[in-house]
Amino acid sequence: MRYFIFYILLFTFYMCINSLLCSLDFVLIQPTDQDKSPDAFYISTIQVTQGLFEEIMGINPSHFKGDNLPVESLSWYEAIVFSNRLSIFHYLDPVYELDGCKNPDEWGVIPNHRLSSWQNIQVNSNANGFRMITQKEWDYLYGILENQFQENLEELAWIHTNSDGVTHIVGTKIADSLGLYDFLGNVVEWKQEYGGNIPSHYFRPGFFSESLSFEILRSRDFMQIRCHRGLWPAQRSRRVGLRLVRNKE
């Protein structure tokens, strides 16, 4: 097993949006081996809630309703619009651009089909705004946390054996050693990469109603498929939500 050296620093961004007071805690992940690891980044300790999503977007696409439940049934396109709008709200530099424009309100109607000019969305890797996690970042975190989930799965994750087939309020399970909640379980999360002519991928098995066990987590199948379940960017699923990430400045 590889060992990882990392430093954790907790940052809180307090947001007062209209009458809703929201707070997001971010953990700083700072790998030391830059040859094999991602650059340092902040990751939210919880998944994006329906309350925050609706305040920014004006809609709540979720199947299971509740302000403190994770938002789900959002498309990849909606995830980038939300991320950029939230960045603009906090006077941060938006990560996603379409034809050189960073303001998603100028991009037009959010597509509900795959064949769209929005396939040309670009990522500004130097921007300090909110974004989705990359595959390399997720793989790095899973490498650190894998043994914890094998040993304490039901204490850390909402899965088929304890969820009653529904999503649950974010942050109600035990946090892992990095301070993250629901890294497995509850909803799976959109990732940043999009291949154009192939589906965008969300990350891994382990949503609220899927069967997981120690044997599955340690199996070759889990390692192979955790990053290869795909949806097109305009598609939705009640199993798929969002967690925010930021570059370290």
Backbone bond lengths (Angstrom), bond angles and torsions (degrees), N, CA, C in turn:
res aa  C-N    CA-C-N  psi(-1)  N-CA   C-N-CA  omega(-1)  CA-C   N-CA-C  phi
1 M - - - 1.455 - - 1.523 110.10 -
2 R 1.315 116.53 136.65 1.446 120.23 176.87 1.526 109.82 -78.90
3 Y 1.319 115.28 148.06 1.446 119.79 176.74 1.523 108.47 -110.32
4 F 1.291 116.30 143.37 1.441 122.24 -175.79 1.523 109.69 -118.02
5 I 1.310 115.58 137.83 1.450 120.89 174.13 1.517 106.68 -107.85
6 F 1.274 116.52 125.28 1.458 119.35 -178.37 1.521 108.99 -149.72
7 Y 1.293 115.07 159.67 1.449 121.76 178.25 1.514 107.91 -119.80
8 I 1.304 116.22 138.06 1.453 120.89 -177.15 1.519 108.73 -114.70
9 L 1.283 116.22 127.58 1.446 121.60 176.47 1.506 107.90 -130.96
10 L 1.308 116.98 127.57 1.456 121.16 -174.47 1.514 109.35 -96.68
11 F 1.324 115.12 125.51 1.447 121.75 176.57 1.516 109.18 -119.89
12 T 1.298 116.93 142.27 1.452 121.36 177.52 1.513 109.51 -119.76
13 F 1.315 115.25 127.43 1.449 121.22 174.39 1.520 107.01 -106.50
14 Y 1.316 117.00 116.47 1.449 120.34 -179.31 1.515 109.27 -94.21
15 M 1.329 115.64 131.16 1.447 121.38 -176.15 1.509 109.46 -125.34
16 C 1.322 116.32 125.14 1.452 120.00 174.19 1.516 106.90 -113.89
17 I 1.314 116.10 104.92 1.445 121.95 -175.08 1.524 107.50 -114.72
18 N 1.336 115.82 113.07 1.457 120.26 -174.44 1.533 109.04 52.20
19 S 1.321 118.00 -124.81 1.457 119.96 -178.74 1.528 112.53 -94.73
20 L 1.341 117.50 0.65 1.464 121.15 -175.80 1.517 109.79 -100.11
21 L 1.317 117.32 119.28 1.458 121.99 176.39 1.518 108.05 -93.71
22 C 1.312 115.56 118.27 1.468 120.62 -177.03 1.523 108.67 -119.98
23 S 1.280 117.71 147.55 1.463 121.43 173.17 1.517 108.69 -133.46
24 L 1.317 115.16 139.83 1.450 121.65 176.01 1.519 108.09 -123.97
25 D 1.293 116.63 126.27 1.456 121.40 174.78 1.520 108.73 -96.93
26 F 1.323 115.57 135.47 1.454 121.23 178.18 1.517 109.98 -120.64
27 V 1.308 115.73 137.51 1.460 122.47 174.15 1.530 108.24 -101.11
28 L 1.307 115.72 134.27 1.462 120.91 175.11 1.523 109.36 -87.27
29 I 1.317 115.87 118.51 1.468 122.24 175.57 1.518 107.24 -101.44
30 Q 1.304 116.36 119.18 1.463 120.81 -173.02 1.528 110.31 -127.31
31 P 1.333 117.18 83.16 1.470 120.05 179.08 1.524 110.96 -63.34
32 T 1.313 116.03 153.10 1.462 120.84 179.35 1.518 112.64 -103.78
33 D 1.324 117.59 -21.12 1.464 121.57 -179.70 1.517 108.35 -98.68
34 Q 1.332 117.51 89.27 1.454 121.08 -173.67 1.524 113.57 -73.12
35 D 1.322 117.89 -15.16 1.456 119.61 179.35 1.527 111.26 -70.09
36 K 1.328 117.40 -36.90 1.451 121.01 -175.38 1.529 113.18 -112.54
37 S 1.317 117.42 -6.58 1.450 121.52 -172.55 1.525 110.34 -117.00
38 P 1.325 117.49 161.83 1.458 120.29 176.28 1.520 110.71 -72.28
39 D 1.324 116.06 165.75 1.454 120.35 171.90 1.522 109.20 -66.34
40 A 1.324 116.80 161.88 1.457 121.19 179.28 1.528 110.23 -59.41
41 F 1.332 115.88 143.06 1.457 120.30 -178.85 1.513 110.19 -153.40
42 Y 1.329 115.44 157.11 1.455 122.59 172.29 1.523 108.92 -95.81
43 I 1.318 117.05 142.06 1.460 120.99 175.69 1.523 108.78 -134.27
44 S 1.321 116.21 137.11 1.454 121.16 -179.57 1.517 110.45 -65.96
45 T 1.321 116.22 140.16 1.455 119.90 179.98 1.523 111.94 -71.94
46 I 1.329 118.37 -22.00 1.459 121.84 -179.40 1.518 110.63 -126.94
47 Q 1.307 115.71 162.39 1.451 121.71 174.45 1.534 109.90 -75.08
48 V 1.313 116.92 153.17 1.469 121.43 179.39 1.524 109.38 -60.61
49 T 1.320 116.37 130.86 1.462 121.04 -179.03 1.526 111.12 -87.66
50 Q 1.314 114.13 161.26 1.463 119.79 177.05 1.524 110.98 -64.38
51 G 1.336 117.12 -35.87 1.453 119.72 -179.74 1.516 112.21 -61.22
52 L 1.331 117.18 -47.20 1.460 121.14 179.14 1.523 110.68 -66.14
53 F 1.326 116.60 -44.43 1.457 120.21 -178.62 1.534 110.85 -59.59
54 E 1.316 116.65 -44.10 1.466 120.03 -177.19 1.528 111.38 -69.07
55 E 1.328 118.38 -34.78 1.459 120.37 177.84 1.522 111.40 -64.27
56 I 1.324 116.64 -36.01 1.461 120.48 -178.66 1.524 111.98 -83.89
57 M 1.320 117.36 -39.64 1.464 121.66 -172.01 1.531 113.62 -98.52
58 G 1.331 117.45 -21.44 1.463 120.11 -178.13 1.508 114.24 80.79
59 I 1.316 117.21 3.40 1.464 122.11 178.92 1.520 108.78 -139.52
60 N 1.317 115.99 160.10 1.462 121.88 173.57 1.519 107.72 -133.77
61 P 1.344 117.24 101.26 1.463 119.98 -175.72 1.521 114.15 -80.04
62 S 1.326 118.70 -1.18 1.461 122.57 -168.25 1.523 112.70 -66.41
63 H 1.322 114.73 147.23 1.466 121.30 175.36 1.524 110.24 -78.17
64 F 1.330 116.39 -46.55 1.465 121.73 177.01 1.525 107.51 -92.41
65 K 1.335 117.34 121.70 1.456 120.46 -170.78 1.528 112.27 -97.95
66 G 1.338 115.21 140.51 1.455 121.88 175.99 1.513 109.80 163.67
67 D 1.339 117.89 129.80 1.461 120.93 -175.67 1.517 113.18 -55.31
68 N 1.320 117.83 -35.00 1.465 121.44 -176.10 1.523 113.50 -100.04
69 L 1.317 116.04 5.61 1.462 120.26 171.32 1.528 108.94 -81.35
70 P 1.327 118.14 155.11 1.468 118.88 176.74 1.519 110.89 -66.24
71 V 1.315 116.48 137.87 1.457 118.80 173.24 1.521 108.66 -65.52
72 E 1.320 117.16 140.66 1.463 122.00 176.80 1.531 107.81 -146.39
73 S 1.305 115.16 177.91 1.475 121.59 -176.81 1.526 111.66 61.99
74 L 1.328 117.32 26.26 1.455 120.95 173.02 1.513 108.97 -99.21
75 S 1.325 116.34 147.37 1.453 120.66 178.27 1.524 110.22 -82.69
76 W 1.319 115.64 165.90 1.471 121.08 174.84 1.513 110.21 -61.00
77 Y 1.331 116.33 -38.64 1.464 119.88 177.63 1.525 110.95 -61.44
78 E 1.319 117.34 -42.50 1.459 120.42 178.30 1.526 111.45 -65.25
79 A 1.334 116.48 -33.74 1.459 120.24 178.63 1.525 111.44 -63.67
80 I 1.329 117.79 -39.48 1.468 118.82 -179.85 1.524 111.26 -74.31
81 V 1.335 117.29 -35.50 1.467 119.47 176.63 1.529 109.53 -63.78
82 F 1.324 116.76 -46.68 1.459 121.01 177.85 1.524 110.69 -57.83
83 S 1.323 117.61 -47.08 1.463 121.37 -178.06 1.520 110.99 -60.12
84 N 1.336 117.65 -45.45 1.462 120.30 -179.76 1.525 112.16 -68.04
85 R 1.336 117.62 -41.30 1.465 119.62 178.73 1.528 111.21 -62.37
86 L 1.324 116.40 -41.21 1.461 119.86 179.06 1.525 110.47 -66.27
87 S 1.329 116.97 -37.91 1.461 120.71 176.77 1.529 110.73 -61.80
88 I 1.320 116.81 -46.29 1.466 121.18 179.80 1.521 110.37 -61.74
89 F 1.333 117.25 -40.72 1.458 122.03 178.93 1.523 111.03 -58.12
90 H 1.340 116.65 -36.04 1.464 121.63 -178.16 1.525 112.25 -97.00
91 Y 1.325 117.78 14.70 1.460 122.65 178.07 1.526 111.65 58.09
92 L 1.316 115.61 36.52 1.453 122.33 174.83 1.523 109.29 -102.25
93 D 1.316 115.56 160.76 1.461 121.37 179.78 1.528 109.08 -80.58
94 P 1.338 119.00 116.31 1.467 120.35 -177.88 1.525 111.68 -61.72
95 V 1.317 115.10 146.19 1.468 121.60 -176.07 1.526 111.56 -83.49
96 Y 1.335 117.24 -36.67 1.465 120.68 -170.66 1.523 111.14 -99.04
97 E 1.342 115.25 138.62 1.458 121.33 -178.28 1.527 109.76 -131.33
98 L 1.324 116.18 145.52 1.461 122.62 173.51 1.515 107.80 -128.35
99 D 1.326 115.56 115.00 1.468 121.59 -177.49 1.520 111.38 53.37
100 G 1.329 115.62 40.53 1.452 121.14 176.72 1.516 115.15 81.88
101 C 1.318 118.19 -1.69 1.462 122.89 -177.90 1.525 110.07 -100.81
102 K 1.323 117.10 130.85 1.458 121.85 -178.68 1.528 113.66 -98.11
103 N 1.331 117.12 -12.20 1.464 120.50 -178.10 1.526 109.75 -90.61
104 P 1.325 118.44 108.93 1.469 119.92 -175.76 1.526 113.45 -65.27
105 D 1.330 117.79 -18.42 1.459 120.10 177.67 1.519 111.98 -69.52
106 E 1.335 116.53 -12.03 1.463 121.61 178.16 1.527 111.92 -102.73
107 W 1.328 117.11 4.22 1.462 120.34 -178.24 1.523 113.48 -86.68
108 G 1.316 116.70 -13.50 1.462 119.77 -175.85 1.520 111.59 99.28
109 V 1.311 115.04 -168.83 1.458 121.77 -177.42 1.528 110.31 -69.22
110 I 1.317 116.43 136.58 1.462 120.61 178.13 1.520 109.53 -62.88
111 P 1.318 119.11 125.30 1.475 121.14 -175.08 1.527 112.26 -65.44
112 N 1.321 114.66 147.50 1.468 120.73 172.59 1.513 111.03 -115.47
113 H 1.329 115.65 18.73 1.466 120.53 178.18 1.522 107.99 -143.88
114 R 1.320 115.96 163.65 1.466 120.86 -172.38 1.521 112.80 -74.81
115 L 1.330 118.14 -39.98 1.458 121.30 -174.05 1.514 109.41 -80.99
116 S 1.304 116.26 97.20 1.453 121.66 -172.03 1.513 109.55 -150.75
117 S 1.330 116.48 153.07 1.463 120.73 174.46 1.525 111.02 -63.52
118 W 1.329 116.28 -16.75 1.456 119.43 179.49 1.526 111.90 -68.99
119 Q 1.305 117.67 -9.54 1.464 119.63 173.25 1.524 111.41 -65.27
120 N 1.349 116.17 -14.98 1.462 121.01 -179.03 1.524 112.95 -91.89
121 I 1.310 117.60 11.20 1.461 120.69 178.39 1.528 110.11 -58.56
122 Q 1.324 115.13 134.12 1.459 121.60 -179.36 1.526 110.25 -110.59
123 V 1.327 115.59 154.35 1.458 122.45 179.19 1.522 108.79 -108.12
124 N 1.329 116.18 124.54 1.461 121.30 174.12 1.522 107.92 -90.20
125 S 1.311 116.26 101.03 1.467 120.89 -173.28 1.523 112.59 -70.40
126 N 1.328 117.57 -10.91 1.459 120.60 179.40 1.525 112.89 -96.88
127 A 1.324 117.46 -5.71 1.461 120.67 -177.48 1.528 110.71 -72.64
128 N 1.323 116.32 154.14 1.469 120.74 -177.38 1.523 112.89 -105.30
129 G 1.342 117.00 10.98 1.454 120.73 -177.97 1.522 113.01 -81.61
130 F 1.329 114.04 -176.32 1.463 120.89 -178.58 1.522 110.58 -78.57
131 R 1.325 115.65 149.16 1.458 120.91 -179.21 1.512 109.72 -156.56
132 M 1.330 115.21 179.10 1.458 122.03 173.61 1.523 110.13 -86.85
133 I 1.311 115.88 161.03 1.456 121.41 179.21 1.527 110.16 -74.32
134 T 1.322 116.52 149.93 1.459 120.78 174.93 1.529 109.88 -92.70
135 Q 1.312 115.08 163.95 1.462 119.23 178.92 1.526 111.03 -64.03
136 K 1.329 117.14 -40.25 1.466 120.60 -179.35 1.517 110.74 -62.98
137 E 1.342 116.97 -39.41 1.465 120.57 178.98 1.528 111.13 -66.65
138 W 1.343 115.77 -42.97 1.460 118.62 -179.37 1.528 111.25 -64.84
139 D 1.319 116.11 -42.47 1.462 120.12 178.71 1.530 110.80 -59.49
140 Y 1.322 116.39 -41.02 1.460 120.27 179.77 1.530 110.62 -62.47
141 L 1.329 116.97 -45.85 1.457 120.52 -179.71 1.525 111.29 -65.21
142 Y 1.325 116.95 -41.99 1.461 119.21 -179.94 1.526 111.22 -63.61
143 G 1.331 116.38 -35.04 1.459 119.29 176.89 1.519 111.94 -61.01
144 I 1.324 117.40 -34.43 1.453 121.36 178.21 1.523 111.39 -74.52
145 L 1.329 116.88 -38.82 1.463 122.08 -168.26 1.526 114.77 -97.36
146 E 1.313 117.84 -7.29 1.461 121.40 -171.34 1.524 113.00 -53.06
147 N 1.321 117.72 -49.27 1.462 120.02 -177.14 1.519 112.56 -63.43
148 Q 1.331 117.04 -34.95 1.461 119.87 178.65 1.521 111.76 -62.05
149 F 1.315 116.24 -41.71 1.458 119.51 -179.69 1.527 111.06 -71.39
150 Q 1.292 117.58 -33.29 1.458 119.61 176.57 1.526 111.35 -64.91
151 E 1.308 116.94 -33.41 1.468 120.99 -174.68 1.525 113.17 -91.52
152 N 1.349 117.91 -29.89 1.471 120.58 -172.23 1.534 111.33 -135.75
153 L 1.314 117.04 45.43 1.464 120.72 -170.21 1.524 112.71 -57.93
154 E 1.320 118.51 -51.51 1.455 119.99 -173.51 1.525 112.22 -71.80
155 E 1.307 118.64 -21.94 1.457 120.70 175.82 1.526 111.43 -77.27
156 L 1.322 116.46 -22.85 1.462 121.22 -175.18 1.520 113.76 -103.39
157 A 1.325 118.33 -20.57 1.469 120.05 -167.97 1.525 112.38 -138.44
158 W 1.348 114.67 141.64 1.462 121.14 168.89 1.521 108.24 -85.12
159 I 1.333 116.56 111.51 1.460 121.56 179.87 1.526 108.67 -131.33
160 H 1.320 117.29 -168.29 1.464 120.68 -171.34 1.519 112.98 -62.61
161 T 1.328 117.85 -29.14 1.456 120.49 -174.74 1.519 113.69 -80.40
162 N 1.330 117.74 -13.78 1.463 118.71 -176.58 1.528 114.60 -135.90
163 S 1.339 118.58 0.43 1.465 120.37 -172.99 1.522 114.39 -95.91
164 D 1.342 117.71 -14.36 1.473 122.00 -173.56 1.531 111.88 59.35
165 G 1.321 116.20 24.86 1.462 120.27 174.47 1.512 115.23 75.45
166 V 1.354 117.67 19.62 1.460 120.92 179.74 1.527 108.93 -135.19
167 T 1.333 116.09 164.78 1.459 119.68 172.93 1.522 109.74 -78.01
168 H 1.338 115.58 164.16 1.465 120.67 -177.01 1.522 110.56 -131.23
169 I 1.323 115.89 159.07 1.455 121.90 179.25 1.529 109.60 -53.03
170 V 1.320 115.35 134.41 1.466 119.44 -176.69 1.523 110.09 -65.78
171 G 1.331 115.18 148.18 1.455 120.26 174.49 1.511 115.72 75.78
172 T 1.333 117.67 17.17 1.470 119.45 -178.43 1.526 112.74 -98.89
173 K 1.304 118.37 -12.41 1.457 120.77 170.02 1.530 109.64 -86.93
174 I 1.309 116.61 172.29 1.461 120.84 177.89 1.530 109.17 -68.46
175 A 1.313 116.74 139.57 1.460 120.28 175.08 1.527 110.21 -73.56
176 D 1.328 116.13 150.03 1.460 119.77 175.64 1.524 109.31 -79.40
177 S 1.316 116.75 -175.51 1.460 120.86 -173.94 1.526 113.08 -68.59
178 L 1.325 117.53 -16.75 1.460 121.01 175.62 1.527 112.39 -88.52
179 G 1.326 116.00 -7.99 1.458 119.81 -177.57 1.511 113.60 90.52
180 L 1.329 118.00 14.57 1.460 122.78 -178.60 1.527 110.36 -96.52
181 Y 1.324 115.52 141.48 1.460 121.68 175.35 1.529 109.45 -106.68
182 D 1.328 116.09 142.16 1.471 121.78 174.22 1.520 112.85 61.17
183 F 1.329 117.10 33.30 1.464 118.12 176.21 1.524 110.27 -62.34
184 L 1.315 116.87 -35.92 1.459 122.30 162.51 1.522 107.06 -114.88
185 G 1.308 116.66 154.11 1.448 120.46 177.23 1.521 113.10 85.75
186 N 1.329 115.44 178.93 1.461 124.37 -172.77 1.528 108.19 59.17
187 V 1.327 119.98 -111.11 1.458 119.15 175.05 1.525 109.05 -112.17
188 V 1.315 116.14 152.83 1.454 120.29 170.35 1.523 107.71 -81.66
189 E 1.313 117.89 170.53 1.462 120.70 -167.97 1.530 111.72 -129.75
190 W 1.330 114.57 138.98 1.460 120.03 175.06 1.522 110.15 -59.50
191 K 1.321 116.44 145.29 1.453 120.39 171.78 1.526 109.16 -108.14
192 Q 1.312 115.54 167.25 1.458 120.60 -172.87 1.518 113.16 -74.39
193 E 1.322 117.81 -39.41 1.460 119.82 -173.07 1.522 111.91 -64.35
194 Y 1.298 114.48 140.24 1.465 120.74 174.06 1.517 108.01 -138.95
195 G 1.329 116.50 128.12 1.448 120.98 -172.31 1.506 116.43 -89.92
196 G 1.329 119.20 3.29 1.450 121.11 178.49 1.512 112.36 81.78
197 N 1.322 116.88 -78.36 1.466 120.85 -178.30 1.526 112.95 -96.50
198 I 1.322 117.40 7.62 1.461 121.00 174.27 1.524 107.87 -125.46
199 P 1.314 118.18 158.01 1.468 118.74 -178.04 1.526 111.96 -63.95
200 S 1.337 115.02 144.97 1.457 118.48 165.65 1.518 107.50 -62.14
201 H 1.296 116.50 154.44 1.457 119.78 -177.27 1.510 110.47 -114.42
202 Y 1.309 116.74 135.56 1.454 117.68 162.65 1.512 106.72 -96.87
203 F 1.320 118.00 172.78 1.443 116.82 -152.65 1.504 120.15 -85.51
204 R 1.253 120.65 -47.72 1.460 115.35 -163.44 1.522 110.72 -157.38
205 P 1.322 117.48 163.53 1.459 118.91 167.48 1.523 108.77 -62.47
206 G 1.311 116.61 165.87 1.447 118.75 174.19 1.500 114.20 112.95
207 F 1.333 119.18 29.47 1.450 119.53 172.77 1.515 109.47 -80.83
208 F 1.338 116.33 179.11 1.464 121.25 -166.71 1.520 113.97 -59.94
209 S 1.329 118.61 -28.32 1.461 119.06 -175.04 1.521 113.30 -114.89
210 E 1.336 116.90 12.88 1.458 119.42 -178.15 1.519 110.98 -96.26
211 S 1.331 113.92 147.47 1.463 120.38 -179.72 1.522 109.97 -75.98
212 L 1.330 115.75 124.50 1.453 121.63 172.83 1.518 108.38 -132.43
213 S 1.295 116.21 150.16 1.456 121.09 176.73 1.521 108.06 -151.74
214 F 1.318 115.55 170.00 1.462 120.55 176.26 1.523 110.54 -55.50
215 E 1.332 115.42 -42.74 1.461 119.63 -177.44 1.525 111.42 -64.45
216 I 1.356 116.24 -39.77 1.471 119.45 179.49 1.517 110.43 -67.58
217 L 1.338 117.59 -44.49 1.452 121.08 -177.01 1.522 112.31 -60.83
218 R 1.316 117.49 -33.66 1.457 120.08 -177.81 1.532 112.99 -93.91
219 S 1.324 116.83 2.54 1.461 120.29 -175.57 1.520 111.48 -83.03
220 R 1.313 114.76 157.85 1.459 121.48 176.15 1.528 110.64 -62.94
221 D 1.331 116.62 -36.39 1.467 119.89 -179.15 1.524 110.95 -60.14
222 F 1.330 116.86 -43.95 1.463 119.36 179.72 1.519 110.37 -62.10
223 M 1.306 117.97 -44.87 1.456 121.31 -179.62 1.522 111.42 -61.85
224 Q 1.333 116.62 -34.30 1.459 120.06 -176.86 1.522 112.55 -79.64
225 I 1.322 118.01 -35.16 1.467 118.33 -171.78 1.512 113.72 -102.39
226 R 1.325 118.42 -2.17 1.458 118.11 -172.68 1.532 112.36 -63.73
227 C 1.319 118.79 -23.11 1.461 121.06 179.88 1.525 112.35 -113.43
228 H 1.320 117.88 15.99 1.454 118.52 -171.35 1.520 113.94 -129.48
229 R 1.313 116.82 33.22 1.453 120.40 171.42 1.512 106.77 -102.53
230 G 1.302 117.87 122.79 1.450 118.79 -166.78 1.509 115.50 -117.34
231 L 1.337 113.93 150.00 1.457 123.71 167.76 1.519 107.18 -134.60
232 W 1.331 115.99 148.35 1.456 119.18 170.59 1.519 108.56 -68.32
233 P 1.328 119.18 155.41 1.473 121.14 -172.79 1.524 114.74 -64.45
234 A 1.331 118.00 -19.90 1.466 119.82 177.72 1.528 112.00 -94.03
235 Q 1.329 117.03 -6.55 1.457 120.34 -178.84 1.524 111.30 -79.11
236 R 1.343 114.28 161.72 1.453 121.50 179.66 1.521 109.34 -132.29
237 S 1.317 115.45 158.19 1.451 121.95 173.23 1.514 108.24 -153.83
238 R 1.320 116.22 139.63 1.465 119.91 177.51 1.525 111.64 -67.79
239 R 1.310 117.74 -6.44 1.461 122.15 178.11 1.522 113.13 -94.03
240 V 1.339 117.71 -7.92 1.467 121.20 -169.95 1.528 111.03 -115.02
241 G 1.333 116.07 125.76 1.451 122.66 178.56 1.515 111.56 -127.54
242 L 1.339 115.96 -143.44 1.464 120.51 -170.25 1.520 110.30 -153.83
243 R 1.318 115.53 140.79 1.473 122.82 169.83 1.523 107.22 -129.28
244 L 1.309 117.04 139.13 1.458 121.21 -175.17 1.523 112.27 -91.60
245 V 1.333 114.09 147.33 1.458 123.51 177.73 1.521 107.47 -134.34
246 R 1.318 115.99 152.95 1.473 121.77 173.43 1.522 109.25 -136.95
247 N 1.328 116.08 148.06 1.469 119.83 171.93 1.520 109.30 -69.84
248 K 1.330 115.92 148.46 1.454 120.81 172.91 1.532 107.88 -76.25
249 E 1.309 116.34 129.77 1.467 119.97 -179.14 1.522 110.22 -85.07
